[in-house]
Amino acid sequence: MEFGIIGAGLAGLACAELLVATGHSVRIFDKGRGPGGRMSTRRIDTPQGQASFDHGAQFCTARHAGFAAQIADWTKRGVTAPWPDAGPDAHVGVPGMSALVADLAQRHDVHFGTLVKGLVRDPASGGWWMVIDGNRLGPFDAVIVATPAEQAAPLLSLHAFPMAREAAGVTSDACWTMMLAFDAPLDLPWTVHRATGPDATIAWAARNSAKPGRADPRSGAPDCWVVQAGAAWSRQHLERDATDIAGLLRDEFTALAGKALPEPLVATAHRWRFARPASRSAMALWEGSLRLGACGDWLSEPTVEGAWASGQALASTILARAKAA
Ligand SMILES: Cc1cc2nc3c(=O)[nH]c(=O)nc-3n(C[C@H](O)[C@H](O)[C@H](O)COP(=O)(O)OP(=O)(O)OC[C@H]3O[C@@H](n4cnc5c(N)ncnc54)[C@H](O)[C@@H]3O)c2cc1C
């Protein structure tokens, strides 16, 4: 079958991996400018060279056998490396978190910068078309929606009400993220700070430059930090202007550091409106009569590992049902 996949995050790509390995063909469409999704790496030019920030997922774990095997392969090929600062089972992409997604994306037919606005099905042939800026792409024998739940619901709603209802029932926490870079290494006694309570303004702060494979600030590269606000604070400030948020989070980071900080080279805030959904156990959705499916972290757990497992689970379900038919 020829599959069309909407969303080239880790879930969509993990699904594509298994489908292609079993002889199916896959075309993937993503509205983003490049690989990453919520595992993106932002690069910003400064007078001291490029500053680089993992402004979505900070690291991943590999607690399930399938994903552990994937991490082992990536580590062997230098795509990931352990990052003990975040815990004994923490792994990061090299040179950025987006490396994991980029590695899978380059093996498939992925079209970035392509926002899919809707789906149309021809009832006679059962074929699917994707609506893209007034044009149609297709036909596809089957379509997989691999976007966050809030973006999946409108795509599914005209065709599969039960699937759309599942997606519409999900609410994700937002996350305001601050990227800070300094011209010399900050003198702080810690590399990673995690909040102890759910209501903290800063949930996470870490020296991005301390991750393996990043440019070293001790050799003159910018010292890059990522600061993530807590879910409650992010929700409360969701519609505030990014410039205001940058000012507020900079003040909070200074308070956390406990001393005055130098003027930053970069101080930019990014809003993740749908950062992390609540955990679910469905793993994936597949409506065989329509040849329409959905995967993503919103169907498993809100982690890198959860997204990968959901994509693989969807492909396994499709293959098992095809075999049984
Ligand atoms: C701030 C933040 C911190 C996090 N920290 C961690 C962490 O430390 N560890 C961890 O394990 N996980 C973390 N996560 C969660 C992790 O990033 C996600 O669980 C995982 O990346 C989800 O992958 P996905 O493929 O399901 O979705 P996504 O990565 O969101 O991919 C979906 C893709 O769909 C595309 N898309 C959406 N709508 C359309 C459309 N209509 N047309 C075309 N394309 C579309 C998007 O551009 C996106 O690329 C964090 C997430 C955030 C936001």
The ligand as a Gaussian input file, in Angstrom:
#p B3LYP/6-31G(d) Opt

LIG

0 1
 C        9.167000      21.759000      26.024000
 C        9.140000      20.266000      25.913000
 C        9.990000      19.502000      26.711000
 C        9.986000      18.113000      26.607000
 N       10.891000      17.391000      27.330000
 C       10.987000      16.054000      27.148000
 C       12.042000      15.310000      27.741000
 O       12.933000      15.865000      28.387000
 N       12.061000      13.970000      27.542000
 C       11.128000      13.332000      26.784000
 O       11.209000      12.107000      26.614000
 N       10.136000      14.025000      26.168000
 C       10.043000      15.362000      26.327000
 N        9.080000      16.077000      25.674000
 C        8.047000      15.353000      24.924000
 C        8.545000      14.885000      23.538000
 O        9.169000      15.948000      22.870000
 C        7.329000      14.426000      22.744000
 O        6.647000      13.435000      23.509000
 C        7.660000      13.812000      21.376000
 O        8.630000      14.566000      20.697000
 C        6.363000      13.736000      20.574000
 O        6.630000      13.223000      19.272000
 P        5.420000      13.115000      18.235000
 O        5.962000      12.554000      17.003000
 O        4.271000      12.406000      18.895000
 O        4.916000      14.625000      18.021000
 P        5.668000      15.887000      17.410000
 O        7.128000      15.850000      17.722000
 O        4.888000      17.072000      17.871000
 O        5.514000      15.707000      15.837000
 C        4.311000      16.037000      15.178000
 C        4.639000      16.725000      13.870000
 O        3.424000      17.004000      13.188000
 C        3.588000      18.206000      12.469000
 N        2.231000      18.701000      12.170000
 C        1.245000      19.036000      13.042000
 N        0.129000      19.371000      12.382000
 C        0.407000      19.257000      11.058000
 C       -0.341000      19.462000       9.863000
 N       -1.643000      19.833000       9.896000
 N        0.276000      19.280000       8.663000
 C        1.583000      18.890000       8.595000
 N        2.349000      18.674000       9.718000
 C        1.751000      18.846000      10.914000
 C        4.393000      19.088000      13.390000
 O        5.106000      20.083000      12.655000
 C        5.344000      18.070000      14.059000
 O        6.624000      18.017000      13.419000
 C        9.083000      17.473000      25.742000
 C        8.248000      18.243000      24.940000
 C        8.277000      19.625000      25.005000
 C        7.419000      20.439000      24.078000

